[in-house]
Amino acid sequence: MIHVKNIWKIFVDDLKHIIINPVAIMIALGLILIPSLYAWFNIAASWDPYSNTKGLKVAVVNEDKGASIDSIFDTDIDDSSINIGEMILDELRKNDKIGWQFVDSTDAIDGVESGKYYAAVVVPEDFSQKLSSILSTNIERPVLQYYVNEKKNAIATKITDKGVETVQHQINETFINTTSKVIGKVLNKYSDDWGTDKETNRHDAINSLTDAKKDLNQLVDTINMLQTTLQTVNTLNDGVKGTLPDVNKMIASGGQTADSAKALIDATRGFSGIMTDGLGDTLDNIMKIEETVYETFQTVGKLTDGSADMIADSFNNMQSLLQAGLDQLNGVRKVLDTLNKALPVPIADGTTLQQQLTALAKRQQEVINKLASAEKTVRQTRHLPDDVEEDIGNSLDGLYNTISDILNFYNGRVEVPLKDSLDKTYDALGVTSGALDSIGGVVGQVDGTLSSVNASSQSLIESLDSAKSLIGRSQERIDDIIEEINKIADSKQLNKIMDIMKNDPEQFSEFMKTPTDMVTNKIYPVATYGSAMTPFYSILAIWVGGMLLVALIKCKVEEKRAVGLKLYETYLGRYLTFLLFGILQALVVALGDLYLLKVQCLYPGRFILTAIVASIIFNSIIYSVTISFGDVGKAIAIVFMVIQVAGSGGTFPIQVTPRFFQMVNPLLPFTHLINAMRECVGGMYQNDYWRYLGNVAVFIPISWLIGIVLRKKVLELNEFFEEKLSETGIF
């Protein structure tokens, strides 16, 4: 009982000393009022910042030249011209949420750099054109140029970002509304024609597919004829090759005597005719290959994108056919070169023909490369671009015309002179046996070339078999498409869609612009941003009040008053003084929030109780660490406050803070006391309010342990630090 009297006496004496001293009274009043100012000014300053954003200047520049989406649908529809830039400016002039400034690009960018504007939005001249490209095959994404001065203010840039997002949203809505209106009118028009034109369109489509199937049948006949020709050429080549070994044998055995030379001449007299006829047949065969490939390409062009794999396989077979033709072309070129060099007087037109064949071989290789690229494109995109199809078609047509001209040139200007020159060469063989070696070399080269031609022809025959198989699958695909067309024309679902397409285009466009509405249901609504921030600033102000108390009120009882008293008695006696001032500070903060600022609060009584509990907890912590550790304890209290400001989730959600603050968040008294005040402001959920207050009660015994038990352990160390600091004359 004596201990309680001693504690109470210290507390009462403290109050007497304040009351009898006018200066002390003024200091005491200042200590009670100053923390509330910290809370009130911050709450008032952040009362409703997002309703005053019209003071944030954002420059807007429109360089858009507009676009027309009329030609996209191949129709003439009113209101198909759009200028998104002008639409943006019209809408922003109605929008006073941000201070939009309509200027030119130079002023806008200079203004952002100088800080005159927080941000700038520039609509480029091709914006509408690129935006409307979504309705074409060549899609280009439009880009708004956004310039922002992030140095000027961190929060302002976030607000202007939201403003620009509003601009972007307005652009999307405007574009969708305009294009949907045009599409709706087009669909409306087509749906009107559907009922009357359905059977006609079905008939036309089936006739076109049937014609394509007939073209494929003709192509198969052409391939069969080409295979027969190739087999005939191979037979002819084999006949020529059958003659050549006898010639070589006769050269080896008969090169020494005139009789042998004469026998050789007689045996090979018909070689010139066979050779020139064989070259002509081979060129004709190459021309038929070019014709077959061209006709195959024309037929493949009629297939739909749904037959992409079939189209790609066809391109692969065309490459094989052209490659086989290219091999034969190179064989003819080598034979002509060999013969022309062996002749006593080379044929001038023979040299010209070789040059033509070389140029044709180069062009044919280029077409093979184009087909390979087209095959890769079709396999990747499932579509053959129109420009690629046109380019390859023109190239194949050019190949066919070129080989046809070369064949005519050979028949008209090379075949007869070549045959005559070969015959004269045979006649000249009787004059000198040394020429036998020359013609023997020619025969050897001709034999090798004919073997190469035979191999190419056989490979081509096999490729044509593969092409016939592919054409067969194409014909089956056409039959499937005809069946699908009949199903579509009779489809109840499609007819229903056509009925829907007859809806009002205006209604259709409005729906597409905003297909969904959202109803916001606020749980625990809070009227203003300032009311929402009241728990954080009020709790922080109460802690600041505790820091002011230890800065101006001595934590230790004077030595003459502490004579004969226990350490815990002096601790608790001055502790009551701190609690009284702290509770008064909390009452002023809470009552000012409620009745001066008129913040939203559904449970004002509990709000005041939370403030008082916060003051008791905070003053217990601050007073205990200060009386135990002196000035070091004050520093500890400041550091603890800083950690709580960042880690309590008072401003930003704790989930967006670094991992350290998320870990310490449940251990901080700020966390639970702010949440308790939020329950009072927005509304209670079950027993959360009392649970939050219970969580912070543990800090009272912890504070007493620090202020009474731990203080005894560090008393001498603390006095040592204070003595050393006082010696400096600074601290």
C-alpha positions in Angstrom: 0.0 0.0 0.0 2.9 2.3 0.8 4.3 1.7 -2.8 1.0 2.9 -4.3 1.1 6.0 -2.2 4.7 6.8 -3.4 3.7 6.3 -7.0 0.6 8.5 -6.6 2.6 11.2 -4.8 5.1 11.5 -7.7 2.2 11.8 -10.2 0.3 14.4 -8.0 3.4 16.5 -7.4 4.1 16.6 -11.2 0.7 18.0 -11.8 1.1 20.6 -9.0 4.4 21.8 -10.4 2.8 22.3 -13.8 -0.3 24.1 -12.5 1.6 26.7 -10.4 3.9 27.6 -13.3 2.3 29.6 -16.2 5.1 28.7 -18.6 4.7 25.1 -17.8 1.0 25.4 -18.5 1.6 26.9 -22.0 4.1 24.1 -22.7 1.6 21.5 -21.6 -1.1 22.9 -23.7 1.3 23.0 -26.7 2.2 19.3 -26.1 -1.5 18.4 -26.1 -2.4 20.4 -29.2 0.6 20.0 -31.6 0.1 16.3 -32.5 -3.5 16.9 -33.5 -2.3 19.6 -36.0 -0.1 17.0 -37.6 -3.1 14.8 -38.2 -5.6 17.5 -39.1 -3.4 19.2 -41.7 -2.6 15.9 -43.5 -6.2 14.7 -43.4 -7.5 18.0 -44.8 -4.8 18.2 -47.5 -5.7 14.7 -48.7 -9.5 15.1 -48.2 -10.4 14.6 -51.9 -7.4 15.0 -54.2 -8.8 13.1 -57.1 -11.7 15.6 -57.5 -9.2 18.5 -58.0 -7.1 16.9 -60.8 -8.3 19.6 -63.3 -5.3 21.6 -62.1 -2.9 19.1 -63.6 -2.1 20.4 -67.1 -1.7 17.8 -69.8 -1.0 18.9 -73.4 -2.9 17.3 -76.3 -1.7 17.4 -79.9 -3.8 16.2 -82.8 -2.0 15.6 -86.1 -4.4 12.9 -87.4 -5.5 13.2 -91.0 -8.4 10.8 -90.7 -9.3 7.7 -92.8 -12.2 6.1 -94.7 -13.3 2.6 -94.2 -15.6 2.7 -97.2 -13.4 0.8 -99.6 -12.7 -2.0 -97.1 -16.2 -3.4 -97.6 -16.4 -2.6 -101.4 -19.5 -0.6 -100.8 -20.8 2.9 -100.5 -22.0 3.6 -97.0 -22.7 7.0 -95.3 -20.6 8.0 -92.2 -17.7 5.7 -93.1 -15.1 8.4 -92.8 -13.4 8.6 -89.4 -11.0 11.0 -87.7 -10.1 9.6 -84.3 -8.0 12.6 -83.4 -10.9 15.0 -83.8 -13.1 12.7 -81.9 -10.6 12.6 -79.0 -10.4 16.4 -78.9 -14.2 16.8 -78.9 -14.5 14.4 -76.0 -11.6 15.9 -74.0 -13.1 19.4 -74.3 -16.1 18.0 -72.4 -13.8 16.4 -69.8 -12.9 18.7 -66.9 -11.3 16.0 -64.7 -7.8 17.0 -66.0 -6.6 20.3 -67.3 -6.3 19.4 -71.0 -4.3 21.9 -73.1 -4.7 21.8 -76.9 -1.4 22.9 -78.4 1.0 22.0 -81.2 3.7 19.3 -80.9 6.6 21.7 -80.3 4.8 23.5 -77.5 3.7 20.2 -76.0 7.1 18.6 -75.8 8.8 21.8 -74.6 6.2 22.2 -72.0 6.7 18.8 -70.6 10.5 19.3 -70.5 10.1 22.6 -68.7 7.5 21.4 -66.2 4.7 23.6 -67.7 2.8 20.4 -68.4 2.9 17.2 -66.4 2.4 15.2 -69.6 1.6 15.4 -73.3 -0.4 13.1 -75.7 0.3 13.3 -79.4 -2.0 11.7 -81.9 0.1 11.0 -85.1 -1.1 11.8 -88.6 -1.7 8.1 -89.6 -3.5 7.2 -86.4 -7.0 6.7 -87.9 -5.5 5.0 -91.0 -3.6 2.4 -89.0 -6.5 1.9 -86.6 -8.9 1.1 -89.5 -6.4 -1.4 -90.9 -7.9 -4.0 -88.6 -10.6 -4.3 -91.2 -8.1 -5.2 -93.9 -5.5 -7.9 -94.5 -2.6 -5.6 -93.8 -3.0 -4.8 -90.1 -0.9 -2.0 -88.5 -1.1 -1.1 -84.8 -1.5 2.6 -84.2 0.6 4.2 -81.5 -0.2 7.2 -79.3 2.9 9.2 -78.3 2.8 9.9 -74.5 5.4 12.1 -72.9 5.5 12.4 -69.1 7.7 14.4 -66.7 8.2 11.9 -63.9 10.6 14.3 -62.1 8.0 16.9 -61.3 5.7 14.8 -59.0 5.5 11.1 -58.4 1.7 11.0 -57.7 0.8 13.5 -60.5 2.3 11.2 -63.1 0.1 8.3 -61.9 -3.0 10.5 -62.2 -2.0 11.7 -65.7 -1.4 8.0 -66.6 -5.0 7.3 -65.7 -6.1 10.3 -67.8 -4.3 9.0 -70.8 -5.8 5.6 -70.2 -9.2 7.4 -70.4 -8.1 8.8 -73.7 -7.2 5.3 -75.0 -10.5 3.9 -73.7 -12.3 6.7 -75.5 -10.5 5.9 -78.7 -11.4 2.2 -78.5 -15.0 3.0 -77.9 -15.2 5.5 -80.7 -13.5 3.2 -83.2 -15.7 0.2 -82.2 -18.8 2.4 -82.4 -18.0 3.7 -85.9 -16.8 0.5 -87.5 -19.6 -1.6 -85.9 -22.1 0.8 -87.4 -20.5 0.4 -90.9 -20.3 -3.4 -90.4 -23.9 -3.5 -89.2 -25.0 -1.7 -92.4 -23.0 -4.1 -94.6 -24.3 -7.1 -92.8 -27.8 -5.7 -93.0 -27.5 -5.3 -96.7 -26.0 -8.8 -97.2 -28.7 -10.4 -95.1 -31.4 -8.8 -97.2 -29.8 -10.4 -100.3 -29.3 -13.8 -98.6 -32.8 -15.0 -99.0 -33.1 -14.2 -102.7 -29.5 -15.0 -103.7 -28.9 -18.1 -101.6 -29.8 -20.6 -104.3 -28.0 -18.6 -107.1 -24.9 -18.4 -105.0 -25.0 -22.1 -104.1 -25.4 -22.9 -107.8 -22.5 -20.6 -108.9 -20.2 -22.0 -106.2 -20.9 -25.6 -107.1 -20.4 -24.9 -110.8 -17.0 -23.2 -110.1 -15.9 -26.2 -108.0 -17.1 -28.6 -110.7 -15.1 -26.7 -113.3 -12.1 -26.9 -111.0 -12.6 -30.7 -110.8 -12.7 -31.0 -114.6 -9.5 -28.9 -114.8 -7.9 -31.5 -112.5 -9.0 -34.3 -114.8 -7.5 -32.6 -117.8 -4.3 -32.1 -115.8 -4.2 -35.8 -115.1 -4.5 -36.5 -118.8 -1.6 -34.1 -119.5 0.5 -35.7 -116.9 -0.1 -39.2 -118.4 0.8 -37.9 -121.9 4.0 -36.3 -120.4 5.0 -39.6 -118.7 4.5 -41.4 -122.1 6.7 -38.8 -123.8 9.4 -39.2 -121.2 9.4 -43.0 -121.5 9.7 -42.5 -125.3 12.7 -40.2 -124.8 14.3 -42.7 -122.5 13.8 -45.4 -125.2 15.3 -43.1 -127.8 18.3 -42.3 -125.6 18.9 -46.0 -124.9 19.0 -46.5 -128.7 21.6 -43.8 -129.2 23.6 -45.2 -126.3 23.4 -48.7 -127.8 25.1 -47.4 -130.9 27.9 -45.5 -129.0 29.7 -48.5 -127.5 30.2 -50.1 -131.0 31.6 -46.8 -132.2 34.1 -46.7 -129.4 35.1 -50.2 -130.0 35.7 -49.5 -133.7 37.8 -46.5 -132.8 40.0 -48.6 -130.6 40.5 -51.3 -133.1 40.4 -49.5 -136.4 42.2 -46.2 -135.8 45.4 -47.5 -137.5 44.1 -48.3 -141.0 42.1 -46.6 -143.6 39.9 -49.6 -143.9 39.0 -49.4 -140.2 38.2 -45.6 -140.6 35.9 -46.4 -143.5 34.1 -49.0 -141.5 33.7 -46.5 -138.6 32.3 -43.9 -140.9 29.7 -46.3 -142.3 28.7 -47.6 -138.9 28.1 -44.1 -137.4 26.7 -42.4 -140.5 23.2 -42.1 -138.9 24.4 -40.7 -135.5 24.0 -37.1 -136.5 20.3 -37.5 -137.3 19.7 -39.4 -134.1 21.5 -36.8 -132.0 19.8 -33.7 -133.4 16.3 -35.4 -133.2 17.0 -36.4 -129.6 18.0 -32.9 -128.6 14.8 -31.6 -130.2 12.7 -34.2 -128.4 14.3 -33.3 -125.0 13.6 -29.6 -125.5 10.0 -30.5 -126.4 9.8 -32.6 -123.2 11.1 -29.7 -121.1 8.4 -27.5 -122.6 5.7 -30.0 -121.6 7.1 -30.0 -118.1 6.8 -26.2 -117.9 3.2 -26.4 -119.2 2.2 -29.1 -116.7 3.6 -27.1 -113.8 1.9 -24.0 -114.9 -1.5 -25.7 -115.3 -1.0 -27.4 -111.9 -0.3 -24.0 -110.3 -3.4 -22.5 -111.8 -5.5 -25.4 -110.5 -4.0 -25.2 -107.0 -4.8 -21.4 -106.9 -8.5 -22.3 -106.9 -8.2 -24.2 -103.6 -9.2 -22.5 -100.4 -7.1 -21.8 -97.3 -8.7 -24.8 -95.7 -6.6 -26.9 -98.1 -3.3 -25.4 -97.0 -1.5 -28.7 -96.5 -2.6 -29.8 -100.0 -1.4 -26.5 -101.5 2.0 -26.9 -99.8 2.4 -30.5 -101.0 1.5 -29.3 -104.5 4.3 -26.7 -104.4 6.7 -29.4 -103.2 5.9 -31.6 -106.2 6.2 -28.6 -108.6 9.7 -28.0 -107.3 10.5 -31.7 -108.1 9.1 -31.4 -111.6 11.0 -28.1 -112.3 14.2 -29.6 -110.9 13.9 -32.6 -113.1 13.3 -30.3 -116.1 16.3 -28.2 -115.0 18.5 -31.3 -115.0 17.4 -32.2 -118.5 18.0 -28.5 -119.6 21.6 -28.7 -118.2 22.1 -32.0 -120.0 21.0 -30.5 -123.4 23.3 -27.5 -122.8 26.3 -29.8 -122.1 25.7 -31.9 -125.2 25.5 -28.8 -127.4 28.6 -27.4 -125.8 30.5 -30.7 -126.4 29.3 -31.0 -130.0 30.0 -27.4 -130.9 33.5 -27.5 -129.6 34.3 -30.8 -131.5 33.1 -29.4 -134.8 35.8 -28.0 -137.1 33.8 -24.9 -137.5 31.5 -24.1 -134.5 27.9 -23.2 -135.3 27.2 -19.5 -134.4 23.6 -20.1 -133.7 24.6 -23.1 -131.5 26.5 -20.7 -129.2 23.4 -18.4 -129.1 21.3 -21.3 -128.2 23.6 -22.3 -125.3 23.4 -18.7 -124.0 19.6 -18.9 -124.1 19.6 -22.2 -122.3 21.9 -20.8 -119.6 19.6 -17.9 -119.0 16.6 -20.2 -118.9 18.3 -22.4 -116.4 19.0 -19.4 -114.1 15.3 -18.3 -114.3 14.1 -21.8 -113.7 16.2 -22.1 -110.5 14.7 -18.7 -109.3 11.2 -20.1 -109.8 12.1 -23.2 -107.8 13.3 -21.0 -105.0 10.0 -19.0 -105.1 8.0 -22.2 -104.9 10.1 -23.3 -101.9 9.5 -20.0 -100.1 5.7 -20.1 -100.9 5.5 -23.6 -99.6 7.1 -22.5 -96.3 4.7 -19.5 -96.1 1.7 -21.7 -96.6 2.7 -24.2 -94.0 3.4 -21.5 -91.4 0.4 -19.1 -92.1 -2.1 -21.5 -93.8 -2.5 -18.8 -96.5 -0.9 -17.9 -99.8 -0.7 -14.1 -100.2 -2.2 -12.8 -103.5 1.0 -11.0 -104.5 3.0 -14.1 -104.1 0.5 -16.2 -106.2 0.5 -13.6 -108.9 4.3 -13.4 -109.0 4.8 -17.2 -109.3 2.1 -17.5 -111.9 3.7 -14.8 -114.1 7.1 -16.5 -113.6 5.8 -19.9 -114.7 4.1 -18.4 -117.7 7.3 -16.7 -118.6 9.2 -20.0 -118.4 6.8 -21.7 -120.7 7.0 -18.9 -123.3 10.8 -18.9 -123.1 11.2 -22.7 -123.6 8.7 -22.5 -126.5 10.8 -19.8 -128.2 14.0 -21.8 -127.6 12.5 -24.9 -129.2 11.4 -22.9 -132.2 14.9 -21.4 -132.4 16.5 -24.8 -132.3 14.2 -26.3 -134.9 14.5 -23.3 -137.3 18.2 -22.3 -136.9 20.2 -25.0 -135.2 19.0 -28.5 -135.9 19.7 -28.6 -139.7 23.1 -26.8 -139.5 24.1 -29.1 -136.7 23.1 -32.2 -138.5 25.0 -31.0 -141.7 28.1 -30.2 -139.7 28.1 -33.6 -138.0 27.7 -35.3 -141.4 30.6 -33.3 -142.9 32.6 -34.3 -139.8 32.0 -38.0 -140.6 33.1 -37.4 -144.2 36.2 -35.7 -143.0 37.1 -38.7 -140.9 38.3 -40.6 -144.0 41.0 -38.0 -144.5 42.8 -38.4 -141.2 42.6 -41.1 -138.6 43.7 -38.6 -136.0 40.2 -37.1 -136.0 38.9 -40.4 -134.7 40.2 -39.6 -131.3 38.3 -36.3 -131.3 35.0 -37.8 -132.3 35.6 -40.6 -129.8 35.9 -38.0 -127.0 32.6 -36.4 -128.2 30.9 -39.7 -128.2 32.0 -40.4 -124.6 30.7 -37.1 -123.4 27.5 -37.6 -125.2 27.1 -41.0 -123.6 27.5 -39.5 -120.1 25.1 -36.7 -120.8 22.4 -39.1 -122.2 22.8 -41.2 -119.0 22.1 -38.1 -116.9 19.1 -37.2 -119.0 17.7 -40.7 -118.6 18.1 -40.4 -114.8 16.4 -37.0 -114.7 13.5 -38.3 -116.9 13.0 -41.3 -114.6 13.0 -39.0 -111.5 10.5 -36.8 -113.3 8.2 -39.7 -114.1 8.2 -40.6 -110.4 7.4 -37.0 -109.4 4.5 -37.0 -111.9 3.1 -40.1 -110.2 3.2 -38.2 -106.9 1.5 -35.2 -108.5 -1.3 -37.5 -109.8 -1.8 -38.8 -106.3 -2.0 -35.2 -105.0 -4.5 -34.3 -107.7 -6.7 -37.2 -106.6 -6.8 -36.0 -103.1 -7.7 -32.5 -104.4 -10.6 -33.9 -106.3 -11.8 -35.6 -103.1 -11.4 -32.3 -101.2 -13.6 -30.5 -103.9 -16.3 -33.1 -103.4 -16.2 -32.5 -99.6 -16.4 -28.7 -100.2 -19.5 -29.1 -102.5 -21.1 -31.2 -99.7 -20.3 -28.5 -97.1 -21.7 -25.8 -99.3 -25.0 -27.6 -99.5 -25.0 -28.0 -95.8 -24.3 -24.3 -95.2 -27.1 -23.2 -97.6 -29.6 -25.4 -95.7 -28.2 -24.6 -92.2 -30.9 -23.4 -89.8 -28.2 -21.8 -87.7 -26.9 -19.7 -90.6 -30.4 -18.6 -91.6 -30.9 -17.6 -87.9 -27.6 -15.5 -88.1 -28.9 -13.8 -91.2 -32.1 -12.9 -89.4 -30.0 -11.4 -86.6 -27.9 -9.4 -89.1 -31.1 -7.5 -90.0 -31.0 -5.8 -86.7 -30.7 -2.0 -86.5 -27.0 -1.0 -87.2 -27.2 1.9 -84.6 -28.3 -0.5 -81.9 -25.6 -3.0 -83.0 -22.9 -0.4 -82.8 -23.9 0.8 -79.4 -23.9 -2.7 -78.1 -20.4 -3.5 -79.5 -19.0 -0.2 -78.0 -20.1 -1.2 -74.5 -21.2 -4.9 -74.6 -21.2 -5.1 -70.8 -22.3 -2.9 -67.9 -20.8 -3.1 -64.5 -22.6 -2.3 -61.3 -20.2 -1.5 -58.4 -21.3 -2.7 -55.0 -19.3 -1.0 -52.3 -18.6 -3.0 -49.2 -17.9 -0.7 -46.2 -18.1 2.5 -48.4 -16.0 5.5 -47.3 -17.2 8.9 -48.5 -13.8 10.7 -49.0 -10.2 9.9 -49.4 -9.4 12.0 -46.4 -11.8 9.8 -44.2 -10.1 6.7 -45.5 -6.6 8.1 -44.6 -7.8 9.3 -41.1 -6.8 6.1 -39.3 -3.2 6.3 -40.6 -2.6 10.0 -39.9 -4.4 9.9 -36.5 -2.3 6.9 -35.3 0.9 8.5 -36.6 0.0 11.8 -34.9 -0.4 10.0 -31.5 3.0 8.4 -31.9 4.5 11.8 -32.8 2.8 13.2 -29.6 4.6 10.5 -27.5 7.9 11.5 -29.1 7.2 15.2 -28.2 6.6 14.2 -24.6 9.9 12.4 -24.1 11.6 15.4 -25.8 10.2 18.0 -23.4 9.3 16.1 -20.3 12.0 14.5 -18.2 11.6 10.8 -17.9 13.5 10.5 -14.6 12.3 11.9 -11.3 14.6 14.5 -9.7 17.0 12.9 -7.3 15.8 14.8 -4.2 12.2 13.5 -4.9 13.4 10.0 -5.5 15.3 9.6 -2.2 14.1 6.5 -0.5 11.9 5.4 -3.4 12.2 2.1 -5.3 13.2 2.2 -9.0 9.9 0.9 -10.2 8.1 3.5 -8.0 9.8 6.4 -9.8 9.2 4.6 -13.1 5.4 4.2 -12.6 5.0 7.7 -10.9 6.3 9.5 -14.0 4.7 6.9 -16.2 1.3 8.1 -15.1 2.2 11.7 -16.0 3.1 10.6 -19.5 -0.1 8.6 -19.9 -2.2 11.6 -18.8 -0.6 13.8 -21.4 -0.8 11.1 -24.0 -4.5 10.4 -23.4 -5.3 14.2 -23.6 -3.4 14.3 -27.0 -5.4 11.3 -28.3 -8.7 12.9 -27.2 -7.9 16.1 -29.0 -6.9 14.2 -32.2 -9.9 12.0 -32.2 -12.5 14.7 -31.3 -11.0 17.1 -33.9 -11.2 14.4 -36.5 -14.9 13.8 -35.7 -16.2 17.3 -35.0 -13.8 19.7 -36.6 -13.0 17.8 -39.9 -16.2 15.8 -39.7 -14.6 12.6 -41.1 -16.8 9.7 -41.7 -17.1 7.5 -38.7 -19.8 4.9 -38.0 -18.7 4.2 -34.4 -17.4 7.5 -32.9 -17.2 6.0 -29.3 -15.0 3.2 -30.4 -13.0 5.5 -32.5 -12.1 7.6 -29.4 -11.4 4.5 -27.4 -9.0 3.3 -30.1 -7.1 6.6 -29.9 -6.8 6.3 -26.1 -5.6 2.7 -26.3 -3.1 3.8 -29.0 -1.8 6.6 -26.8 -1.4 4.2 -23.8 0.5 1.6 -25.9 2.7 4.2 -27.7 3.6 6.1 -24.6 4.4 2.9 -22.7 6.9 1.9 -25.5 8.4 5.3 -26.0 8.7 6.2 -22.3 10.2 2.8 -21.4 12.9 2.7 -24.1 13.8 6.4 -23.3 14.0 6.0 -19.5 16.1 2.8 -19.9 18.4 3.9 -22.8 18.3 7.7 -22.6 18.9 9.5 -25.9 19.7 6.1 -27.5 16.1 5.1 -26.5 14.7 8.2 -28.3 16.6 7.2 -31.5 15.2 3.6 -31.1 11.7 5.1 -30.9 12.2 7.1 -34.1 13.5 4.1 -36.0 10.6 2.0 -34.8 8.2 4.8 -36.0 9.8 4.8 -39.4 9.5 1.1 -39.8 5.9 1.2 -38.8 5.0 4.0 -41.3 6.4 1.8 -44.1 5.3 -1.6 -42.8 1.8 -1.0 -41.4 0.0 -0.9 -44.7 -1.4 2.5 -43.8 -0.9 4.0 -47.3 -0.1 1.2 -49.8 -1.4 -2.3 -49.5 1.2 -4.3 -47.6 1.2 -6.9 -50.4 2.9 -4.4 -52.7 5.7 -3.6 -50.3 9.1 -5.4 -50.1 9.3 -8.8 -48.4 10.8 -7.4 -45.2 7.9 -5.1 -44.5 5.4 -7.9 -45.2 7.2 -10.1 -42.6 7.2 -7.5 -39.9 3.7 -6.2 -40.6 1.8 -8.4 -38.1 4.3 -7.5 -35.3 3.8 -3.7 -35.5 1.3 -2.0 -33.2 0.5 0.5 -36.0 -0.9 -2.3 -38.1 -3.6 -3.4 -35.6 -4.5 0.0 -34.3 -5.0 1.4 -37.9 -7.2 -1.6 -38.7 -9.2 -1.0 -35.5 -9.8 2.6 -36.5 -10.8 1.5 -40.0 -13.5 -0.7 -38.5 -14.9 2.4 -36.8 -14.7 4.5 -40.0 -16.1 2.0 -42.6 -18.0 -0.6 -40.6 -17.4 -3.6 -38.3 -16.8 -7.2 -39.3 -17.7 -9.7 -36.6 -15.2 -9.3 -33.7 -12.3 -7.9 -35.7 -12.3 -4.6 -33.8 -11.7 -6.3 -30.4 -9.2 -8.7 -31.8 -7.1 -5.8 -33.1 -7.1 -4.1 -29.7 -6.2 -7.4 -28.0 -3.3 -7.9 -30.3 -1.6 -4.7 -29.1 -2.2 -5.3 -25.4 0.9 -7.5 -25.3 3.1 -4.3 -25.7 2.2 -3.1 -22.2 4.0 -5.9 -20.2 6.8 -5.8 -22.7 7.2 -2.1 -22.1 7.2 -2.6 -18.3 9.9 -5.3 -18.6 12.0 -2.8 -20.5 11.4 0.1 -18.2 11.7 -1.8 -14.9 13.6 -5.1 -15.2 15.9 -4.3 -18.1 16.6 -0.8 -16.8 18.3 -2.2 -13.8 20.7 -4.2 -16.0 21.7 -1.3 -18.2 21.5 1.5 -15.6 25.3 1.8 -15.1 25.9 1.5 -18.9 23.4 4.2 -19.6 24.9 6.6 -17.0 28.3 5.9 -18.6 27.0 7.0 -22.0 25.3 10.1 -20.7 28.5 11.1 -18.8 30.6 10.7 -21.9 28.2 12.6 -24.1 28.0 15.5 -21.6 31.7 15.8 -21.6 31.6 16.7 -25.3 29.6 19.9 -24.5 27.5 19.1 -27.6 25.1 16.4 -26.6 
